[in-house]
């Protein structure tokens, strides 16, 4: 589960960067860039939280 969340989090970071580059080259309109980046940001927040969540069952003590 954590490995899947890690992969999704890292992929969403790439998706956050790509639209800005595409906008600068003229390949994407600003409205589409905003939508894609907002969606990828939400996905990143969810997957990063799942990935970095401390599991109490693995605590030694």
Backbone atoms as SQL, in Angstrom:
CREATE TABLE atoms (id INTEGER PRIMARY KEY, chain TEXT, resi INTEGER, resn TEXT, atom TEXT, x REAL, y REAL, z REAL);
INSERT INTO atoms VALUES
  (1, 'A', 1, 'UNK', 'N', 0.821, -1.191, 0.000),
  (2, 'A', 1, 'UNK', 'CA', 0.000, 0.000, 0.000),
  (3, 'A', 1, 'UNK', 'C', 0.865, 1.255, 0.000),
  (4, 'A', 2, 'UNK', 'N', 1.893, 1.244, 0.868),
  (5, 'A', 2, 'UNK', 'CA', 2.746, 2.426, 0.945),
  (6, 'A', 2, 'UNK', 'C', 3.560, 2.614, -0.332),
  (7, 'A', 3, 'UNK', 'N', 3.976, 1.516, -0.951),
  (8, 'A', 3, 'UNK', 'CA', 4.746, 1.632, -2.189),
  (9, 'A', 3, 'UNK', 'C', 3.879, 2.201, -3.305),
  (10, 'A', 4, 'UNK', 'N', 2.630, 1.781, -3.382),
  (11, 'A', 4, 'UNK', 'CA', 1.706, 2.311, -4.382),
  (12, 'A', 4, 'UNK', 'C', 1.468, 3.794, -4.156),
  (13, 'A', 5, 'UNK', 'N', 1.267, 4.194, -2.903),
  (14, 'A', 5, 'UNK', 'CA', 1.058, 5.607, -2.593),
  (15, 'A', 5, 'UNK', 'C', 2.296, 6.425, -2.929),
  (16, 'A', 6, 'UNK', 'N', 3.465, 5.864, -2.714),
  (17, 'A', 6, 'UNK', 'CA', 4.712, 6.565, -3.030),
  (18, 'A', 6, 'UNK', 'C', 4.839, 6.786, -4.532),
  (19, 'A', 7, 'UNK', 'N', 4.518, 5.779, -5.316),
  (20, 'A', 7, 'UNK', 'CA', 4.595, 5.891, -6.769),
  (21, 'A', 7, 'UNK', 'C', 3.591, 6.922, -7.278),
  (22, 'A', 8, 'UNK', 'N', 2.379, 6.885, -6.739),
  (23, 'A', 8, 'UNK', 'CA', 1.356, 7.850, -7.145),
  (24, 'A', 8, 'UNK', 'C', 1.771, 9.266, -6.760),
  (25, 'A', 9, 'UNK', 'N', 2.349, 9.439, -5.570),
  (26, 'A', 9, 'UNK', 'CA', 2.785, 10.765, -5.123),
  (27, 'A', 9, 'UNK', 'C', 3.886, 11.310, -6.033),
  (28, 'A', 10, 'UNK', 'N', 4.850, 10.487, -6.360),
  (29, 'A', 10, 'UNK', 'CA', 5.935, 10.942, -7.226),
  (30, 'A', 10, 'UNK', 'C', 5.448, 11.226, -8.650),
  (31, 'A', 11, 'UNK', 'N', 4.532, 10.401, -9.138),
  (32, 'A', 11, 'UNK', 'CA', 3.969, 10.640, -10.476),
  (33, 'A', 11, 'UNK', 'C', 3.160, 11.931, -10.511),
  (34, 'A', 12, 'UNK', 'N', 2.440, 12.210, -9.437),
  (35, 'A', 12, 'UNK', 'CA', 1.650, 13.441, -9.418),
  (36, 'A', 12, 'UNK', 'C', 2.543, 14.676, -9.363),
  (37, 'A', 13, 'UNK', 'N', 3.724, 14.569, -8.765),
  (38, 'A', 13, 'UNK', 'CA', 4.664, 15.693, -8.795),
  (39, 'A', 13, 'UNK', 'C', 5.134, 15.975, -10.220),
  (40, 'A', 14, 'UNK', 'N', 5.334, 14.934, -10.988),
  (41, 'A', 14, 'UNK', 'CA', 5.700, 15.116, -12.393),
  (42, 'A', 14, 'UNK', 'C', 4.560, 15.764, -13.157),
  (43, 'A', 15, 'UNK', 'N', 3.327, 15.333, -12.852),
  (44, 'A', 15, 'UNK', 'CA', 2.153, 15.900, -13.515),
  (45, 'A', 15, 'UNK', 'C', 1.951, 17.358, -13.103),
  (46, 'A', 16, 'UNK', 'N', 2.388, 17.737, -11.924),
  (47, 'A', 16, 'UNK', 'CA', 2.287, 19.135, -11.505),
  (48, 'A', 16, 'UNK', 'C', 3.262, 20.006, -12.294),
  (49, 'A', 17, 'UNK', 'N', 4.424, 19.491, -12.613),
  (50, 'A', 17, 'UNK', 'CA', 5.440, 20.279, -13.320),
  (51, 'A', 17, 'UNK', 'C', 5.181, 20.342, -14.831),
  (52, 'A', 18, 'UNK', 'N', 4.731, 19.255, -15.404),
  (53, 'A', 18, 'UNK', 'CA', 4.587, 19.156, -16.861),
  (54, 'A', 18, 'UNK', 'C', 3.669, 20.216, -17.482),
  (55, 'A', 19, 'UNK', 'N', 2.492, 20.524, -16.920),
  (56, 'A', 19, 'UNK', 'CA', 1.629, 21.514, -17.565),
  (57, 'A', 19, 'UNK', 'C', 2.236, 22.919, -17.639),
  (58, 'A', 20, 'UNK', 'N', 3.034, 23.287, -16.648),
  (59, 'A', 20, 'UNK', 'CA', 3.648, 24.615, -16.704),
  (60, 'A', 20, 'UNK', 'C', 4.655, 24.706, -17.844),
  (61, 'A', 21, 'UNK', 'N', 5.385, 23.624, -18.064),
  (62, 'A', 21, 'UNK', 'CA', 6.320, 23.595, -19.185),
  (63, 'A', 21, 'UNK', 'C', 5.552, 23.624, -20.506),
  (64, 'A', 22, 'UNK', 'N', 4.466, 22.868, -20.565),
  (65, 'A', 22, 'UNK', 'CA', 3.653, 22.846, -21.780),
  (66, 'A', 22, 'UNK', 'C', 3.015, 24.200, -22.050),
  (67, 'A', 23, 'UNK', 'N', 2.644, 24.916, -20.988),
  (68, 'A', 23, 'UNK', 'CA', 2.083, 26.258, -21.159),
  (69, 'A', 23, 'UNK', 'C', 3.137, 27.222, -21.714),
  (70, 'A', 24, 'UNK', 'N', 4.348, 27.114, -21.206),
  (71, 'A', 24, 'UNK', 'CA', 5.418, 27.995, -21.680),
  (72, 'A', 24, 'UNK', 'C', 5.767, 27.750, -23.140),
  (73, 'A', 25, 'UNK', 'N', 5.599, 26.518, -23.601),
  (74, 'A', 25, 'UNK', 'CA', 5.880, 26.211, -25.001),
  (75, 'A', 25, 'UNK', 'C', 4.676, 26.483, -25.900),
  (76, 'A', 26, 'UNK', 'N', 3.524, 26.801, -25.293),
  (77, 'A', 26, 'UNK', 'CA', 2.333, 27.100, -26.073),
  (78, 'A', 26, 'UNK', 'C', 1.504, 25.884, -26.424),
  (79, 'A', 27, 'UNK', 'N', 1.792, 24.744, -25.820),
  (80, 'A', 27, 'UNK', 'CA', 1.084, 23.510, -26.146),
  (81, 'A', 27, 'UNK', 'C', -0.193, 23.333, -25.340),
  (82, 'A', 28, 'UNK', 'N', -0.410, 24.176, -24.308),
  (83, 'A', 28, 'UNK', 'CA', -1.579, 24.009, -23.449),
  (84, 'A', 28, 'UNK', 'C', -2.093, 25.382, -23.029),
  (85, 'A', 29, 'UNK', 'N', -3.419, 25.504, -22.948),
  (86, 'A', 29, 'UNK', 'CA', -4.038, 26.753, -22.528),
  (87, 'A', 29, 'UNK', 'C', -4.029, 26.880, -21.010),
  (88, 'A', 30, 'UNK', 'N', -4.105, 28.111, -20.515),
  (89, 'A', 30, 'UNK', 'CA', -3.983, 28.376, -19.087),
  (90, 'A', 30, 'UNK', 'C', -5.096, 27.713, -18.269),
  (91, 'A', 31, 'UNK', 'N', -6.320, 27.726, -18.756),
  (92, 'A', 31, 'UNK', 'CA', -7.423, 27.106, -18.008),
  (93, 'A', 31, 'UNK', 'C', -7.191, 25.610, -17.803),
  (94, 'A', 32, 'UNK', 'N', -6.713, 24.945, -18.826),
  (95, 'A', 32, 'UNK', 'CA', -6.419, 23.508, -18.737),
  (96, 'A', 32, 'UNK', 'C', -5.246, 23.249, -17.781),
  (97, 'A', 33, 'UNK', 'N', -4.245, 24.142, -17.811),
  (98, 'A', 33, 'UNK', 'CA', -3.092, 24.018, -16.915),
  (99, 'A', 33, 'UNK', 'C', -3.553, 24.096, -15.460),
  (100, 'A', 34, 'UNK', 'N', -4.400, 25.061, -15.167),
  (101, 'A', 34, 'UNK', 'CA', -4.894, 25.231, -13.804),
  (102, 'A', 34, 'UNK', 'C', -5.661, 24.005, -13.325),
  (103, 'A', 35, 'UNK', 'N', -6.496, 23.452, -14.176),
  (104, 'A', 35, 'UNK', 'CA', -7.289, 22.285, -13.815),
  (105, 'A', 35, 'UNK', 'C', -6.408, 21.060, -13.566),
  (106, 'A', 36, 'UNK', 'N', -5.458, 20.819, -14.450),
  (107, 'A', 36, 'UNK', 'CA', -4.581, 19.662, -14.307),
  (108, 'A', 36, 'UNK', 'C', -3.714, 19.794, -13.055),
  (109, 'A', 37, 'UNK', 'N', -3.179, 20.985, -12.823),
  (110, 'A', 37, 'UNK', 'CA', -2.308, 21.187, -11.665),
  (111, 'A', 37, 'UNK', 'C', -3.093, 21.093, -10.354),
  (112, 'A', 38, 'UNK', 'N', -4.313, 21.591, -10.326),
  (113, 'A', 38, 'UNK', 'CA', -5.142, 21.477, -9.124),
  (114, 'A', 38, 'UNK', 'C', -5.465, 20.018, -8.825),
  (115, 'A', 39, 'UNK', 'N', -5.844, 19.278, -9.848),
  (116, 'A', 39, 'UNK', 'CA', -6.158, 17.859, -9.670),
  (117, 'A', 39, 'UNK', 'C', -4.929, 17.077, -9.194),
  (118, 'A', 40, 'UNK', 'N', -3.789, 17.336, -9.799),
  (119, 'A', 40, 'UNK', 'CA', -2.567, 16.631, -9.404),
  (120, 'A', 40, 'UNK', 'C', -2.142, 17.007, -7.988),
  (121, 'A', 41, 'UNK', 'N', -2.381, 18.245, -7.591),
  (122, 'A', 41, 'UNK', 'CA', -2.042, 18.668, -6.233),
  (123, 'A', 41, 'UNK', 'C', -2.893, 17.945, -5.205),
  (124, 'A', 42, 'UNK', 'N', -4.182, 17.827, -5.462),
  (125, 'A', 42, 'UNK', 'CA', -5.064, 17.109, -4.548),
  (126, 'A', 42, 'UNK', 'C', -4.646, 15.646, -4.449),
  (127, 'A', 43, 'UNK', 'N', -4.346, 15.039, -5.586),
  (128, 'A', 43, 'UNK', 'CA', -3.891, 13.646, -5.588),
  (129, 'A', 43, 'UNK', 'C', -2.589, 13.510, -4.804),
  (130, 'A', 44, 'UNK', 'N', -1.682, 14.475, -4.963),
  (131, 'A', 44, 'UNK', 'CA', -0.420, 14.411, -4.236),
  (132, 'A', 44, 'UNK', 'C', -0.639, 14.495, -2.729),
  (133, 'A', 45, 'UNK', 'N', -1.489, 15.425, -2.282),
  (134, 'A', 45, 'UNK', 'CA', -1.738, 15.556, -0.852),
  (135, 'A', 45, 'UNK', 'C', -2.311, 14.269, -0.261),
  (136, 'A', 46, 'UNK', 'N', -3.218, 13.641, -0.964),
  (137, 'A', 46, 'UNK', 'CA', -3.816, 12.401, -0.462),
  (138, 'A', 46, 'UNK', 'C', -2.792, 11.269, -0.450),
  (139, 'A', 47, 'UNK', 'N', -2.087, 11.078, -1.558),
  (140, 'A', 47, 'UNK', 'CA', -1.149, 9.961, -1.630),
  (141, 'A', 47, 'UNK', 'C', 0.074, 10.170, -0.735),
  (142, 'A', 48, 'UNK', 'N', 0.544, 11.396, -0.603),
  (143, 'A', 48, 'UNK', 'CA', 1.691, 11.648, 0.281),
  (144, 'A', 48, 'UNK', 'C', 1.312, 11.425, 1.744),
  (145, 'A', 49, 'UNK', 'N', 0.090, 11.772, 2.096),
  (146, 'A', 49, 'UNK', 'CA', -0.365, 11.532, 3.471),
  (147, 'A', 49, 'UNK', 'C', -0.449, 10.034, 3.756),
  (148, 'A', 50, 'UNK', 'N', -0.940, 9.267, 2.801),
  (149, 'A', 50, 'UNK', 'CA', -1.001, 7.812, 2.980),
  (150, 'A', 50, 'UNK', 'C', 0.393, 7.197, 3.031),
  (151, 'A', 51, 'UNK', 'N', 1.291, 7.743, 2.223),
  (152, 'A', 51, 'UNK', 'CA', 2.642, 7.215, 2.141),
  (153, 'A', 51, 'UNK', 'C', 3.421, 7.498, 3.427),
  (154, 'A', 52, 'UNK', 'N', 3.277, 8.686, 3.977),
  (155, 'A', 52, 'UNK', 'CA', 4.080, 9.093, 5.125),
  (156, 'A', 52, 'UNK', 'C', 3.380, 8.906, 6.464),
  (157, 'A', 53, 'UNK', 'N', 2.168, 8.365, 6.441),
  (158, 'A', 53, 'UNK', 'CA', 1.403, 8.172, 7.672),
  (159, 'A', 53, 'UNK', 'C', 2.134, 7.182, 8.574),
  (160, 'A', 54, 'UNK', 'N', 2.322, 7.542, 9.827),
  (161, 'A', 54, 'UNK', 'CA', 3.012, 6.675, 10.769),
  (162, 'A', 54, 'UNK', 'C', 2.045, 5.608, 11.262),
  (163, 'A', 55, 'UNK', 'N', 2.437, 4.363, 11.096),
  (164, 'A', 55, 'UNK', 'CA', 1.605, 3.236, 11.506),
  (165, 'A', 55, 'UNK', 'C', 1.950, 2.871, 12.960),
  (166, 'A', 56, 'UNK', 'N', 0.991, 2.982, 13.869),
  (167, 'A', 56, 'UNK', 'CA', 1.242, 2.716, 15.282),
  (168, 'A', 56, 'UNK', 'C', 1.522, 1.248, 15.559),
  (169, 'A', 57, 'UNK', 'N', 1.072, 0.343, 14.702),
  (170, 'A', 57, 'UNK', 'CA', 1.291, -1.072, 14.937),
  (171, 'A', 57, 'UNK', 'C', 2.753, -1.466, 14.741),
  (172, 'A', 58, 'UNK', 'N', 3.523, -0.640, 14.056),
  (173, 'A', 58, 'UNK', 'CA', 4.928, -0.938, 13.829),
  (174, 'A', 58, 'UNK', 'C', 5.831, -0.268, 14.851),
  (175, 'A', 59, 'UNK', 'N', 5.248, 0.484, 15.776),
  (176, 'A', 59, 'UNK', 'CA', 6.043, 1.178, 16.786),
  (177, 'A', 59, 'UNK', 'C', 6.643, 0.166, 17.751),
  (178, 'A', 60, 'UNK', 'N', 7.887, 0.368, 18.078),
  (179, 'A', 60, 'UNK', 'CA', 8.554, -0.541, 19.010),
  (180, 'A', 60, 'UNK', 'C', 8.650, 0.137, 20.378),
  (181, 'A', 61, 'UNK', 'N', 7.755, -0.185, 21.220),
  (182, 'A', 61, 'UNK', 'CA', 7.847, 0.439, 22.521),
  (183, 'A', 61, 'UNK', 'C', 6.594, 0.507, 23.216);
